Amino acid sequence: MSAGDVIELLVEPLRYSFILRGLAASVLVGVVSAVVGSFVVVRGMAFFGDALAHSILPGVAAAYLVGGPDGPLFWGGLAAGVATALGIGWLTRGDHIKEDTAIGVVFAGTFALGIAIISTVRSYSADLMHILFGNVLGVGDDDLRLMVAFGGLVVIAVVLLYKELLVVSFDPALAHSLRLPVDALRLLLLVLIAITIVASLQTVGVALMVAMLVTPAATAYLFVRRLHHMMMLAAVIGAFSSAVGLYLSYYVAVASGAAIVLVATGIFVLAFLFAPGRGRVWALVGRRRLGRDPDRA
């Protein structure tokens, strides 16, 4: 294959406006999800992200009942996501209920409520499929504006409060001694995760959203040790996975959300095996060298 053929493969999809919107949306989601997902990974909140992604279903379903496929699905999901995040934060204050227990209870209840609401609509399987599995090629101009606005809001909040969120995430005792509003910052982080999930629905959907929160950040964690470096590398991985996944969905005719997640997962597997210092292959090589030269031990 010549260089001209490669260029043609890259340029051909960009002739369509819906591909350009989808590419912009998917890259944006990859970046924002990776930035917020870095906190999800270092704080061990993957279960929370999964629960929150599913808990927005009642809001989306209620918005669908109000306005049909063109109803305020985004706003319904946003309201449900923020309410769920705040609810979990309130339930887990103090030591009355453990966080994983509260998340499990809220996740099961809200998801069941969403299914119950959706089951009252006969055409839900067709009209709400993109909520469950994403439809990045269906992103419209208004959808893209909402994603840019709320994605930008999330990134700005993380940048402005980076030091505070860093301290709260790694050393809550120090945060208390510095008189930081620990509970407020914790709730803010939960709300930022909720906003990120809702803004990303159109691209990867509820079922795959947790992968975009966790996988690029987990991959970056294998290469770097500082949180801000992890965020930047995760953003690059998320954007790259989103772009490559979109091209794969165009040429191979597979679901765009699934393609994006599979690319991100493939990059993680390679990093897990070959990341310098932390990859399994490096570890095996190091063990063999120690076995051959016991004096190094």
C-alpha angles and dihedrals in degrees: 000000000000127000089253091057091051091050090049091052090052096044102041098075091047091068088079120077093214090057091051091051091046092049092050091047095047094048090048091051091047092054099042094043091050094050094050091036090062088069090045091056099043092046094045093240101141092118090052091052092051092047093047092049090056096040093067089069095091091054093049091046093049091049089050091054090052100047110005122227090336093048126116094283093151094052093045091052091045092052092048093045095050092044091051093048092050091045093053090046091052094047093051097050109119123358101293096104127018116240097241090050093051091047091050093050095047093043094052094044098047094042091050090049091052092050090048092053094045092049089064090065115077096203097045095111092066102032099045099038091101090057091057099040106014133243109215092171089061094060110128130201093263091049091051092050091053091048092050092047097048095035089052090048091054094049093046091050091050092048094048095045098032097119093046093047090046093055093044091049098049106025116020091170091058089046090056092047089052088051093239116163092254097174093046092049091048091052090046091055090051090050092048089053090050092050091048092052094049092046089052098049097099093055107045104000132219096297095056103029096098089060092061091048095050112023103061091042092047089050092051090048089065091060108036138036105203119081097227090050089048091053094050095047092044090052090053091048092047093049092046092048091049094050095044091044091053091052090049091051089052097049101031096038098232130136109288096222092051092047092052093050093046091054091049090048092049091053090050092052091051091049092047089055103037110021107132111257096357104048120106093236091054090049092052092048090050092051092050091051091051090049092053094045109035091176089072090064 
